[in-house]
Amino acid sequence: SALMTHPAVVECAITGVPDDVRGMVVKATVVLSKDYKDKAGEDLVKELQNHVKHVTAPYKYPRIIEFVNELPKTI
């Protein structure tokens, strides 16, 4: 929900992925708004991570962010 408050994010899915050091880390799969699609990159990743750190506890930020065109959905 913290990530959804950023204007770049249309929708997102949060999952845990294995990590050699931490065991598991938070991954965010993000669909960007049309105004931010051309800004996808490391700068936007850092911006989204910092946004989450300010909205919620800093340790909860997604360490991995992947940008996609759409999220898979079921009926």
C-alpha positions as CSV (number, residue, x, y, z in Angstrom):
1,S,0.0,0.0,0.0
2,A,2.9,2.4,0.6
3,L,4.1,1.9,-3.0
4,M,0.6,2.6,-4.3
5,T,0.7,6.1,-2.9
6,H,3.4,7.2,-5.4
7,P,2.0,8.8,-8.5
8,A,4.2,6.6,-10.8
9,V,2.5,3.4,-9.7
10,V,-0.8,2.2,-11.3
11,E,-0.6,-1.2,-9.7
12,C,1.9,-3.5,-8.1
13,A,2.5,-6.9,-6.7
14,I,4.8,-7.6,-3.8
15,T,6.5,-11.0,-3.4
16,G,9.4,-12.5,-1.5
17,V,12.4,-13.8,-3.4
18,P,15.3,-15.9,-2.2
19,D,18.4,-14.0,-1.2
20,D,21.8,-15.6,-0.4
21,V,22.5,-13.1,2.4
22,R,19.1,-12.2,3.9
23,G,17.2,-15.5,3.2
24,M,14.3,-13.6,1.5
25,V,14.0,-10.0,0.2
26,V,11.0,-8.0,-0.9
27,K,10.4,-7.6,-4.7
28,A,7.9,-5.2,-6.2
29,T,6.6,-5.8,-9.7
30,V,5.3,-2.4,-10.8
31,V,3.0,-1.2,-13.6
32,L,3.9,2.5,-14.2
33,S,1.5,5.3,-15.1
34,K,1.8,6.5,-18.7
35,D,3.6,9.7,-17.5
36,Y,6.4,7.6,-15.9
37,K,6.8,4.8,-18.5
38,D,9.7,6.6,-20.2
39,K,11.4,7.2,-16.8
40,A,11.7,3.5,-15.9
41,G,15.3,2.9,-14.7
42,E,17.6,3.1,-11.7
43,D,16.7,6.6,-10.8
44,L,13.0,5.7,-10.6
45,V,13.8,2.6,-8.6
46,K,15.7,4.7,-6.0
47,E,12.8,7.2,-6.0
48,L,10.3,4.4,-5.3
49,Q,12.5,2.8,-2.6
50,N,12.9,6.2,-0.9
51,H,9.2,6.8,-1.1
52,V,8.4,3.6,0.7
53,K,11.1,4.3,3.3
54,H,9.4,7.6,4.1
55,V,5.8,6.2,4.1
56,T,6.5,3.1,6.2
57,A,9.3,1.5,8.2
58,P,12.6,1.9,6.3
59,Y,13.5,-1.8,6.5
60,K,10.3,-2.7,4.6
61,Y,11.3,-1.1,1.3
62,P,11.5,-3.4,-1.8
63,R,15.1,-4.2,-2.5
64,I,14.2,-5.4,-6.0
65,I,11.8,-3.4,-8.3
66,E,10.8,-4.8,-11.7
67,F,8.8,-2.7,-14.2
68,V,6.2,-4.5,-16.3
69,N,3.5,-3.5,-18.8
70,E,0.8,-5.5,-16.9
71,L,0.3,-7.9,-14.0
72,P,-1.1,-11.3,-14.7
73,K,-4.7,-11.7,-13.5
74,T,-7.1,-14.6,-13.1
75,I,-10.8,-14.6,-13.7
